[in-house]
Amino acid sequence: MSGHIDGVVVHITSGDANDWQQALQNVLNLHNDESVPVSPELITVVVNGDAVRFLQADEPDADQLTRLADAGVRVLACSNSLAQLGYSADELAEGVDTVDSGVAEVTRLQWHGNGYLKLP
């Protein structure tokens, strides 16, 4: 193993609050762990399915998401999931961006050499 990492895509789909808390804590642990040679700019969190509800600006973890984004972590919401659940991109926490399809973005990132981490 060379130790070279092109990036990591973290895929979160569960709408369960406990699963979300565990996933978010794992992303924070990855971001803060200096033994893993992945700069924040190489971490992409893709959220789709029922989990997009946790990305709303009025959710308890909105500030944490904004801090991650400010540090360079890309946090992406699936537009398809937002539409299915009746959310608007305007309602997302600051720093959260959208992609048309979360699963397509996960696939694209893997094609470009990113490791895949499904959380929780």
Secondary structure, DSSP 8 states (H G I E B T S, - for coil): -------EEEEE----HHHHHHHHHHHHHHHH-TTS---GGGEEEEE-GGGGGGGBTTSTTHHHHHHHHHHT-EEEEEHHHHHHTT--GGGB-TTEEEES-HHHHHHHHHHTT-EEEEE-
